[in-house]
């Protein structure tokens, strides 16, 4: 085999206008390294798309800094009481993390993925 073609991955399919192959990515990265980031910006998809795949729970604004370090989620860290088994945590429109509900006494959920802020 010389090449493998994926026609769908999760919510993305090759029929989407934004679907790219490895050659497109390679070219975009090469252009980026030469100072032109336009192709790469067209390819990159914001992390906030996760809200189309998982239920969203809003974080308490005061807890965001700690949540971004991967701390467990307590009731005081979120707005609302109903917690799905797996969910995306947002603060307004900002994606914070993906978390999974836990049966631990005071801990509501633990993070599985934390979006690190760009410095």
N, CA, C and O atoms as CSV, one atom per row, in Angstrom:
chain,resi,resn,atom,element,x,y,z
A,1,UNK,N,N,0.843,-1.172,0.000
A,1,UNK,CA,C,0.000,0.000,0.000
A,1,UNK,C,C,0.891,1.239,0.000
A,1,UNK,O,O,1.859,1.316,0.757
A,2,UNK,N,N,0.568,2.183,-0.831
A,2,UNK,CA,C,1.351,3.413,-0.904
A,2,UNK,C,C,0.635,4.596,-0.279
A,2,UNK,O,O,1.255,5.613,0.033
A,3,UNK,N,N,-0.666,4.463,-0.097
A,3,UNK,CA,C,-1.424,5.581,0.453
A,3,UNK,C,C,-2.699,5.078,1.105
A,3,UNK,O,O,-3.317,4.117,0.647
A,4,UNK,N,N,-3.076,5.745,2.179
A,4,UNK,CA,C,-4.323,5.423,2.872
A,4,UNK,C,C,-5.170,6.685,2.893
A,4,UNK,O,O,-4.689,7.757,3.261
A,5,UNK,N,N,-6.424,6.558,2.501
A,5,UNK,CA,C,-7.309,7.715,2.437
A,5,UNK,C,C,-8.452,7.534,3.420
A,5,UNK,O,O,-9.199,6.560,3.339
A,6,UNK,N,N,-8.589,8.470,4.347
A,6,UNK,CA,C,-9.697,8.452,5.288
A,6,UNK,C,C,-10.803,9.332,4.717
A,6,UNK,O,O,-10.567,10.491,4.375
A,7,UNK,N,N,-11.998,8.785,4.618
A,7,UNK,CA,C,-13.109,9.535,4.033
A,7,UNK,C,C,-13.982,10.203,5.082
A,7,UNK,O,O,-14.779,11.087,4.766
A,8,UNK,N,N,-13.830,9.777,6.337
A,8,UNK,CA,C,-14.580,10.400,7.417
A,8,UNK,C,C,-13.831,10.200,8.723
A,8,UNK,O,O,-13.220,9.156,8.955
A,9,UNK,N,N,-13.890,11.230,9.580
A,9,UNK,CA,C,-13.315,11.158,10.921
A,9,UNK,C,C,-14.223,11.947,11.859
A,9,UNK,O,O,-14.251,13.177,11.811
A,10,UNK,N,N,-14.954,11.250,12.701
A,10,UNK,CA,C,-15.885,11.916,13.604
A,10,UNK,C,C,-16.941,12.693,12.843
A,10,UNK,O,O,-17.662,12.123,12.023
A,11,UNK,N,N,-17.040,13.983,13.104
A,11,UNK,CA,C,-18.055,14.813,12.436
A,11,UNK,C,C,-17.566,15.354,11.096
A,11,UNK,O,O,-18.309,16.062,10.416
A,12,UNK,N,N,-16.339,15.037,10.704
A,12,UNK,CA,C,-15.759,15.551,9.470
A,12,UNK,C,C,-15.778,14.486,8.383
A,12,UNK,O,O,-15.532,13.310,8.652
A,13,UNK,N,N,-16.072,14.902,7.150
A,13,UNK,CA,C,-16.002,13.963,6.023
A,13,UNK,C,C,-15.334,14.649,4.841
A,13,UNK,O,O,-15.230,15.875,4.795
A,14,UNK,N,N,-14.882,13.841,3.886
A,14,UNK,CA,C,-14.188,14.411,2.738
A,14,UNK,C,C,-15.099,15.267,1.871
A,14,UNK,O,O,-14.611,15.994,1.005
A,15,UNK,N,N,-16.402,15.200,2.081
A,15,UNK,CA,C,-17.331,16.040,1.337
A,15,UNK,C,C,-17.407,17.460,1.902
A,15,UNK,O,O,-17.956,18.359,1.265
A,16,UNK,N,N,-16.849,17.657,3.110
A,16,UNK,CA,C,-16.815,18.988,3.712
A,16,UNK,C,C,-15.829,19.867,2.950
A,16,UNK,O,O,-14.819,19.386,2.437
A,17,UNK,N,N,-16.129,21.140,2.884
A,17,UNK,CA,C,-15.233,22.052,2.167
A,17,UNK,C,C,-13.898,22.219,2.870
A,17,UNK,O,O,-12.906,22.559,2.225
A,18,UNK,N,N,-13.847,21.989,4.178
A,18,UNK,CA,C,-12.615,22.178,4.932
A,18,UNK,C,C,-11.761,20.933,5.070
A,18,UNK,O,O,-10.725,20.972,5.734
A,19,UNK,N,N,-12.167,19.832,4.461
A,19,UNK,CA,C,-11.419,18.582,4.581
A,19,UNK,C,C,-10.109,18.695,3.817
A,19,UNK,O,O,-10.104,19.074,2.645
A,20,UNK,N,N,-8.996,18.370,4.471
A,20,UNK,CA,C,-7.676,18.496,3.843
A,20,UNK,C,C,-6.920,17.177,3.954
A,20,UNK,O,O,-7.211,16.359,4.827
A,21,UNK,N,N,-5.957,16.976,3.073
A,21,UNK,CA,C,-5.127,15.779,3.167
A,21,UNK,C,C,-3.740,16.168,3.688
A,21,UNK,O,O,-3.448,17.348,3.884
A,22,UNK,N,N,-2.903,15.175,3.904
A,22,UNK,CA,C,-1.574,15.424,4.472
A,22,UNK,C,C,-0.726,16.323,3.587
A,22,UNK,O,O,0.096,17.094,4.084
A,23,UNK,N,N,-0.922,16.227,2.291
A,23,UNK,CA,C,-0.153,17.072,1.364
A,23,UNK,C,C,-0.506,18.549,1.560
A,23,UNK,O,O,0.363,19.420,1.516
A,24,UNK,N,N,-1.808,18.814,1.779
A,24,UNK,CA,C,-2.244,20.196,2.050
A,24,UNK,C,C,-1.632,20.712,3.350
A,24,UNK,O,O,-1.191,21.859,3.430
A,25,UNK,N,N,-1.613,19.850,4.364
A,25,UNK,CA,C,-1.045,20.247,5.660
A,25,UNK,C,C,0.445,20.510,5.520
A,25,UNK,O,O,0.960,21.503,6.035
A,26,UNK,N,N,1.138,19.614,4.820
A,26,UNK,CA,C,2.581,19.783,4.619
A,26,UNK,C,C,2.875,21.113,3.917
A,26,UNK,O,O,3.779,21.848,4.315
A,27,UNK,N,N,2.117,21.406,2.889
A,27,UNK,CA,C,2.307,22.657,2.146
A,27,UNK,C,C,2.021,23.877,3.029
A,27,UNK,O,O,2.744,24.872,2.985
A,28,UNK,N,N,0.957,23.782,3.827
A,28,UNK,CA,C,0.594,24.897,4.713
A,28,UNK,C,C,1.678,25.140,5.763
A,28,UNK,O,O,1.992,26.289,6.075
A,29,UNK,N,N,2.246,24.069,6.306
A,29,UNK,CA,C,3.304,24.202,7.308
A,29,UNK,C,C,4.563,24.779,6.673
A,29,UNK,O,O,5.226,25.625,7.273
A,30,UNK,N,N,4.898,24.330,5.469
A,30,UNK,CA,C,6.075,24.874,4.772
A,30,UNK,C,C,5.906,26.365,4.522
A,30,UNK,O,O,6.842,27.141,4.711
A,31,UNK,N,N,4.706,26.767,4.095
A,31,UNK,CA,C,4.438,28.197,3.886
A,31,UNK,C,C,4.514,28.966,5.200
A,31,UNK,O,O,5.020,30.088,5.244
A,32,UNK,N,N,4.005,28.355,6.270
A,32,UNK,CA,C,4.056,28.989,7.588
A,32,UNK,C,C,5.508,29.228,8.008
A,32,UNK,O,O,5.849,30.294,8.522
A,33,UNK,N,N,6.346,28.236,7.785
A,33,UNK,CA,C,7.760,28.367,8.150
A,33,UNK,C,C,8.462,29.452,7.329
A,33,UNK,O,O,9.502,29.969,7.737
A,34,UNK,N,N,7.889,29.791,6.172
A,34,UNK,CA,C,8.437,30.864,5.331
A,34,UNK,C,C,7.791,32.213,5.655
A,34,UNK,O,O,8.102,33.226,5.028
A,35,UNK,N,N,6.886,32.216,6.644
A,35,UNK,CA,C,6.276,33.476,7.059
A,35,UNK,C,C,4.848,33.697,6.591
A,35,UNK,O,O,4.248,34.716,6.933
A,36,UNK,N,N,4.282,32.773,5.818
A,36,UNK,CA,C,2.902,32.925,5.329
A,36,UNK,C,C,2.003,31.939,6.067
A,36,UNK,O,O,2.043,30.738,5.799
A,37,UNK,N,N,1.193,32.443,6.997
A,37,UNK,CA,C,0.346,31.560,7.797
A,37,UNK,C,C,-1.076,31.432,7.249
A,37,UNK,O,O,-1.908,30.786,7.888
A,38,UNK,N,N,-1.384,32.015,6.103
A,38,UNK,CA,C,-2.752,32.055,5.590
A,38,UNK,C,C,-3.336,30.660,5.327
A,38,UNK,O,O,-4.482,30.407,5.698
A,39,UNK,N,N,-2.588,29.759,4.704
A,39,UNK,CA,C,-3.107,28.410,4.421
A,39,UNK,C,C,-3.335,27.632,5.712
A,39,UNK,O,O,-4.333,26.923,5.845
A,40,UNK,N,N,-2.423,27.763,6.650
A,40,UNK,CA,C,-2.548,27.049,7.917
A,40,UNK,C,C,-3.768,27.541,8.695
A,40,UNK,O,O,-4.474,26.740,9.308
A,41,UNK,N,N,-4.018,28.839,8.677
A,41,UNK,CA,C,-5.186,29.398,9.375
A,41,UNK,C,C,-6.495,28.886,8.779
A,41,UNK,O,O,-7.485,28.745,9.496
A,42,UNK,N,N,-6.509,28.605,7.470
A,42,UNK,CA,C,-7.718,28.063,6.830
A,42,UNK,C,C,-7.958,26.616,7.239
A,42,UNK,O,O,-9.101,26.159,7.253
A,43,UNK,N,N,-6.888,25.890,7.574
A,43,UNK,CA,C,-6.990,24.467,7.926
A,43,UNK,C,C,-7.362,24.264,9.391
A,43,UNK,O,O,-8.164,23.386,9.706
A,44,UNK,N,N,-6.795,25.058,10.283
A,44,UNK,CA,C,-6.994,24.863,11.716
A,44,UNK,C,C,-8.454,25.072,12.116
A,44,UNK,O,O,-9.125,25.980,11.626
A,45,UNK,N,N,-8.922,24.223,13.006
A,45,UNK,CA,C,-10.303,24.283,13.481
A,45,UNK,C,C,-10.271,24.617,14.974
A,45,UNK,O,O,-9.547,23.968,15.730
A,46,UNK,N,N,-11.029,25.599,15.405
A,46,UNK,CA,C,-11.016,25.960,16.826
A,46,UNK,C,C,-11.522,24.819,17.711
A,46,UNK,O,O,-12.409,24.063,17.313
A,47,UNK,N,N,-10.954,24.701,18.910
A,47,UNK,CA,C,-11.345,23.661,19.851
A,47,UNK,C,C,-12.807,23.745,20.264
A,47,UNK,O,O,-13.376,22.754,20.720
A,48,UNK,N,N,-13.413,24.898,20.111
A,48,UNK,CA,C,-14.807,25.093,20.515
A,48,UNK,C,C,-15.783,24.222,19.729
A,48,UNK,O,O,-16.952,24.130,20.103
A,49,UNK,N,N,-15.334,23.582,18.651
A,49,UNK,CA,C,-16.206,22.699,17.879
A,49,UNK,C,C,-16.657,21.513,18.726
A,49,UNK,O,O,-17.626,20.838,18.377
A,50,UNK,N,N,-15.968,21.253,19.833
A,50,UNK,CA,C,-16.321,20.138,20.717
A,50,UNK,C,C,-17.748,20.265,21.226
A,50,UNK,O,O,-18.367,19.263,21.584
A,51,UNK,N,N,-18.280,21.485,21.264
A,51,UNK,CA,C,-19.653,21.685,21.741
A,51,UNK,C,C,-20.683,21.034,20.824
A,51,UNK,O,O,-21.843,20.882,21.209
A,52,UNK,N,N,-20.275,20.648,19.614
A,52,UNK,CA,C,-21.173,19.944,18.711
A,52,UNK,C,C,-21.167,18.439,18.979
A,52,UNK,O,O,-22.023,17.716,18.470
A,53,UNK,N,N,-20.214,17.970,19.769
A,53,UNK,CA,C,-20.075,16.541,20.035
A,53,UNK,C,C,-20.467,16.135,21.454
A,53,UNK,O,O,-20.950,15.023,21.669
A,54,UNK,N,N,-20.264,17.019,22.410
A,54,UNK,CA,C,-20.516,16.708,23.818
A,54,UNK,C,C,-21.437,17.747,24.442
A,54,UNK,O,O,-21.479,18.893,23.995
A,55,UNK,N,N,-22.184,17.343,25.492
A,55,UNK,CA,C,-22.964,18.339,26.230
A,55,UNK,C,C,-22.026,19.360,26.875
A,55,UNK,O,O,-20.886,19.043,27.216
A,56,UNK,N,N,-22.511,20.564,27.034
A,56,UNK,CA,C,-21.692,21.651,27.583
A,56,UNK,C,C,-22.144,21.997,28.997
A,56,UNK,O,O,-23.337,22.128,29.270
A,57,UNK,N,N,-21.164,22.143,29.893
A,57,UNK,CA,C,-21.401,22.609,31.261
A,57,UNK,C,C,-20.607,23.906,31.401
A,57,UNK,O,O,-19.443,23.969,31.007
A,58,UNK,N,N,-21.226,24.924,31.955
A,58,UNK,CA,C,-20.560,26.211,32.125
A,58,UNK,C,C,-19.765,26.237,33.431
A,58,UNK,O,O,-20.241,25.785,34.472
A,59,UNK,N,N,-18.554,26.770,33.357
A,59,UNK,CA,C,-17.692,26.907,34.533
A,59,UNK,C,C,-17.963,28.231,35.229
A,59,UNK,O,O,-18.319,29.224,34.594
A,60,UNK,N,N,-17.790,28.227,36.523
A,60,UNK,CA,C,-17.834,29.448,37.314
A,60,UNK,C,C,-16.585,30.253,36.940
A,60,UNK,O,O,-15.477,29.715,36.954
A,61,UNK,N,N,-16.752,31.513,36.611
A,61,UNK,CA,C,-15.636,32.353,36.167
A,61,UNK,C,C,-14.472,32.352,37.164
A,61,UNK,O,O,-13.312,32.408,36.754
A,62,UNK,N,N,-14.766,32.289,38.454
A,62,UNK,CA,C,-13.722,32.305,39.481
A,62,UNK,C,C,-12.861,31.037,39.463
A,62,UNK,O,O,-11.750,31.038,39.993
A,63,UNK,N,N,-13.360,29.967,38.863
A,63,UNK,CA,C,-12.657,28.681,38.876
A,63,UNK,C,C,-11.823,28.419,37.626
A,63,UNK,O,O,-11.059,27.455,37.591
A,64,UNK,N,N,-11.952,29.251,36.607
A,64,UNK,CA,C,-11.316,28.985,35.313
A,64,UNK,C,C,-9.812,28.806,35.423
A,64,UNK,O,O,-9.269,27.856,34.858
A,65,UNK,N,N,-9.128,29.681,36.125
A,65,UNK,CA,C,-7.666,29.601,36.227
A,65,UNK,C,C,-7.229,28.248,36.782
A,65,UNK,O,O,-6.284,27.645,36.273
A,66,UNK,N,N,-7.902,27.772,37.811
A,66,UNK,CA,C,-7.558,26.478,38.405
A,66,UNK,C,C,-7.949,25.315,37.491
A,66,UNK,O,O,-7.219,24.328,37.394
A,67,UNK,N,N,-9.096,25.429,36.823
A,67,UNK,CA,C,-9.517,24.364,35.913
A,67,UNK,C,C,-8.516,24.195,34.775
A,67,UNK,O,O,-8.284,23.080,34.308
A,68,UNK,N,N,-7.932,25.290,34.334
A,68,UNK,CA,C,-6.937,25.223,33.259
A,68,UNK,C,C,-5.642,24.532,33.697
A,68,UNK,O,O,-4.803,24.205,32.858
A,69,UNK,N,N,-5.477,24.310,34.990
A,69,UNK,CA,C,-4.308,23.564,35.482
A,69,UNK,C,C,-4.633,22.087,35.671
A,69,UNK,O,O,-3.766,21.307,36.064
A,70,UNK,N,N,-5.896,21.691,35.389
A,70,UNK,CA,C,-6.272,20.288,35.476
A,70,UNK,C,C,-6.828,19.854,36.819
A,70,UNK,O,O,-6.893,18.658,37.103
A,71,UNK,N,N,-7.229,20.803,37.647
A,71,UNK,CA,C,-7.773,20.440,38.961
A,71,UNK,C,C,-9.118,19.734,38.799
A,71,UNK,O,O,-9.842,20.001,37.840
A,72,UNK,N,N,-9.463,18.832,39.731
A,72,UNK,CA,C,-10.776,18.190,39.697
A,72,UNK,C,C,-11.890,19.230,39.802
A,72,UNK,O,O,-11.676,20.332,40.305
A,73,UNK,N,N,-13.061,18.873,39.331
A,73,UNK,CA,C,-14.203,19.789,39.345
A,73,UNK,C,C,-15.076,19.504,40.567
A,73,UNK,O,O,-15.512,18.375,40.793
A,74,UNK,N,N,-15.318,20.552,41.341
A,74,UNK,CA,C,-16.217,20.494,42.487
A,74,UNK,C,C,-17.497,21.245,42.116
A,74,UNK,O,O,-17.511,21.985,41.132
A,75,UNK,N,N,-18.570,21.065,42.890
A,75,UNK,CA,C,-19.841,21.737,42.594
A,75,UNK,C,C,-19.685,23.242,42.461
A,75,UNK,O,O,-20.333,23.857,41.613
A,76,UNK,N,N,-18.833,23.847,43.288
A,76,UNK,CA,C,-18.659,25.302,43.259
A,76,UNK,C,C,-18.002,25.792,41.962
A,76,UNK,O,O,-18.046,26.983,41.655
A,77,UNK,N,N,-17.395,24.871,41.203
A,77,UNK,CA,C,-16.680,25.243,39.986
A,77,UNK,C,C,-17.580,25.363,38.759
A,77,UNK,O,O,-17.164,25.900,37.733
A,78,UNK,N,N,-18.803,24.868,38.863
A,78,UNK,CA,C,-19.681,24.855,37.690
A,78,UNK,C,C,-21.014,25.514,37.995
A,78,UNK,O,O,-21.414,25.660,39.150
A,79,UNK,N,N,-21.689,25.907,36.922
A,79,UNK,CA,C,-23.011,26.515,37.027
A,79,UNK,C,C,-24.023,25.451,36.613
A,79,UNK,O,O,-23.926,24.893,35.520
A,80,UNK,N,N,-24.985,25.173,37.472
A,80,UNK,CA,C,-25.975,24.131,37.191
A,80,UNK,C,C,-25.659,22.871,37.968
A,80,UNK,O,O,-24.534,22.688,38.432
A,81,UNK,N,N,-26.626,22.018,38.109
A,81,UNK,CA,C,-26.472,20.821,38.932
A,81,UNK,C,C,-26.449,19.523,38.121
A,81,UNK,O,O,-25.864,18.537,38.569
A,82,UNK,N,N,-27.068,19.501,36.947
A,82,UNK,CA,C,-27.128,18.267,36.160
A,82,UNK,C,C,-25.813,18.057,35.415
A,82,UNK,O,O,-25.415,18.879,34.589
A,83,UNK,N,N,-25.144,16.946,35.716
A,83,UNK,CA,C,-23.838,16.667,35.133
A,83,UNK,C,C,-23.928,15.397,34.288
A,83,UNK,O,O,-24.229,14.327,34.818
A,84,UNK,N,N,-23.669,15.499,32.975
A,84,UNK,CA,C,-23.647,14.301,32.132
A,84,UNK,C,C,-22.407,13.453,32.433
A,84,UNK,O,O,-21.493,13.921,33.112
A,85,UNK,N,N,-22.365,12.223,31.941
A,85,UNK,CA,C,-21.212,11.346,32.186
A,85,UNK,C,C,-19.914,11.925,31.617
A,85,UNK,O,O,-18.878,11.895,32.281
A,86,UNK,N,N,-19.970,12.445,30.409
A,86,UNK,CA,C,-18.805,13.070,29.775
A,86,UNK,C,C,-19.287,14.386,29.175
A,86,UNK,O,O,-20.346,14.437,28.549
A,87,UNK,N,N,-18.507,15.455,29.368
A,87,UNK,CA,C,-18.983,16.766,28.939
A,87,UNK,C,C,-17.824,17.713,28.654
A,87,UNK,O,O,-16.685,17.482,29.060
A,88,UNK,N,N,-18.155,18.784,27.942
A,88,UNK,CA,C,-17.196,19.855,27.666
A,88,UNK,C,C,-17.476,20.991,28.641
A,88,UNK,O,O,-18.629,21.349,28.882
A,89,UNK,N,N,-16.408,21.550,29.196
A,89,UNK,CA,C,-16.543,22.670,30.127
A,89,UNK,C,C,-16.170,23.951,29.390
A,89,UNK,O,O,-15.100,24.046,28.790
A,90,UNK,N,N,-17.051,24.915,29.442
A,90,UNK,CA,C,-16.849,26.221,28.825
A,90,UNK,C,C,-17.022,27.296,29.878
A,90,UNK,O,O,-17.706,27.099,30.882
A,91,UNK,N,N,-16.393,28.436,29.634
A,91,UNK,CA,C,-16.670,29.646,30.406
A,91,UNK,C,C,-17.120,30.649,29.360
A,91,UNK,O,O,-16.304,31.244,28.657
A,92,UNK,N,N,-18.435,30.829,29.267
A,92,UNK,CA,C,-18.990,31.604,28.154
A,92,UNK,C,C,-18.763,30.846,26.860
A,92,UNK,O,O,-19.219,29.711,26.723
A,93,UNK,N,N,-18.062,31.455,25.902
A,93,UNK,CA,C,-17.745,30.826,24.616
A,93,UNK,C,C,-16.371,30.158,24.620
A,93,UNK,O,O,-15.984,29.519,23.641
A,94,UNK,N,N,-15.642,30.306,25.713
A,94,UNK,CA,C,-14.268,29.795,25.799
A,94,UNK,C,C,-14.239,28.331,26.242
A,94,UNK,O,O,-14.763,27.991,27.302
A,95,UNK,N,N,-13.627,27.466,25.428
A,95,UNK,CA,C,-13.484,26.050,25.750
A,95,UNK,C,C,-12.394,25.874,26.801
A,95,UNK,O,O,-11.282,26.377,26.640
A,96,UNK,N,N,-12.715,25.159,27.875
A,96,UNK,CA,C,-11.779,24.945,28.975
A,96,UNK,C,C,-11.238,23.513,28.983
A,96,UNK,O,O,-10.025,23.307,29.009
A,97,UNK,N,N,-12.137,22.526,28.960
A,97,UNK,CA,C,-11.697,21.136,29.074
A,97,UNK,C,C,-12.809,20.157,28.735
A,97,UNK,O,O,-13.971,20.530,28.573
A,98,UNK,N,N,-12.416,18.892,28.632
A,98,UNK,CA,C,-13.358,17.776,28.556
A,98,UNK,C,C,-13.212,17.039,29.884
A,98,UNK,O,O,-12.098,16.770,30.332
A,99,UNK,N,N,-14.337,16.715,30.508
A,99,UNK,CA,C,-14.294,16.072,31.816
A,99,UNK,C,C,-15.248,14.884,31.851
A,99,UNK,O,O,-16.173,14.782,31.045
A,100,UNK,N,N,-15.000,13.991,32.804
A,100,UNK,CA,C,-15.861,12.828,33.011
A,100,UNK,C,C,-16.349,12.822,34.465
A,100,UNK,O,O,-15.573,13.011,35.402
A,101,UNK,N,N,-17.649,12.599,34.619
A,101,UNK,CA,C,-18.291,12.537,35.927
A,101,UNK,C,C,-17.649,11.433,36.771
A,101,UNK,O,O,-17.242,10.394,36.250
A,102,UNK,N,N,-17.566,11.674,38.075
A,102,UNK,CA,C,-16.976,10.703,38.990
A,102,UNK,C,C,-17.928,10.425,40.147
A,102,UNK,O,O,-18.829,11.218,40.420
A,103,UNK,N,N,-17.730,9.313,40.817
A,103,UNK,CA,C,-18.551,8.958,41.982
A,103,UNK,C,C,-17.853,9.289,43.291
A,103,UNK,O,O,-18.297,8.866,44.358
A,104,UNK,N,N,-16.763,10.042,43.215
A,104,UNK,CA,C,-16.035,10.417,44.424
A,104,UNK,C,C,-16.889,11.370,45.254
A,104,UNK,O,O,-17.741,12.080,44.719
A,105,UNK,N,N,-16.655,11.380,46.554
A,105,UNK,CA,C,-17.526,12.126,47.472
A,105,UNK,C,C,-17.737,13.584,47.095
A,105,UNK,O,O,-18.862,13.969,46.775
A,106,UNK,N,N,-16.717,14.393,47.122
A,106,UNK,CA,C,-16.889,15.828,46.887
A,106,UNK,C,C,-16.545,16.238,45.462
A,106,UNK,O,O,-16.920,17.323,45.019
A,107,UNK,N,N,-15.843,15.385,44.753
A,107,UNK,CA,C,-15.428,15.705,43.388
A,107,UNK,C,C,-16.533,15.310,42.422
A,107,UNK,O,O,-16.973,14.161,42.400
A,108,UNK,N,N,-16.980,16.279,41.619
A,108,UNK,CA,C,-18.050,16.053,40.659
A,108,UNK,C,C,-17.516,15.360,39.401
A,108,UNK,O,O,-18.146,14.446,38.870
A,109,UNK,N,N,-16.337,15.811,38.931
A,109,UNK,CA,C,-15.765,15.264,37.701
A,109,UNK,C,C,-14.256,15.478,37.692
A,109,UNK,O,O,-13.719,16.303,38.432
A,110,UNK,N,N,-13.596,14.718,36.840
A,110,UNK,CA,C,-12.150,14.878,36.646
A,110,UNK,C,C,-11.888,15.163,35.169
A,110,UNK,O,O,-12.567,14.614,34.301
A,111,UNK,N,N,-10.906,16.019,34.879
A,111,UNK,CA,C,-10.609,16.351,33.478
A,111,UNK,C,C,-9.966,15.181,32.739
A,111,UNK,O,O,-9.173,14.432,33.309
A,112,UNK,N,N,-10.317,15.037,31.466
A,112,UNK,CA,C,-9.661,14.076,30.583
A,112,UNK,C,C,-8.752,14.808,29.600
A,112,UNK,O,O,-7.756,14.256,29.131
A,113,UNK,N,N,-9.104,16.052,29.293
A,113,UNK,CA,C,-8.320,16.898,28.390
A,113,UNK,C,C,-8.508,18.336,28.838
A,113,UNK,O,O,-9.633,18.774,29.077
A,114,UNK,N,N,-7.416,19.067,28.951
A,114,UNK,CA,C,-7.485,20.479,29.336
A,114,UNK,C,C,-6.880,21.308,28.223
A,114,UNK,O,O,-5.766,21.039,27.775
A,115,UNK,N,N,-7.614,22.320,27.774
A,115,UNK,CA,C,-7.131,23.207,26.721
A,115,UNK,C,C,-6.151,24.203,27.322
A,115,UNK,O,O,-6.530,25.017,28.165
A,116,UNK,N,N,-4.929,24.145,26.907
A,116,UNK,CA,C,-3.926,25.056,27.446
A,116,UNK,C,C,-3.974,26.397,26.733
A,116,UNK,O,O,-4.002,26.449,25.504
A,117,UNK,N,N,-3.983,27.482,27.498
A,117,UNK,CA,C,-4.005,28.804,26.873
A,117,UNK,C,C,-2.733,29.047,26.071
A,117,UNK,O,O,-1.661,28.560,26.431
A,118,UNK,N,N,-2.857,29.799,24.986
A,118,UNK,CA,C,-1.701,30.166,24.172
A,118,UNK,C,C,-1.020,31.344,24.823
A,118,UNK,O,O,-1.651,32.363,25.104
A,119,UNK,N,N,0.272,31.203,25.063
A,119,UNK,CA,C,1.023,32.287,25.721
A,119,UNK,C,C,1.565,33.252,24.698
A,119,UNK,O,O,2.223,34.228,25.057
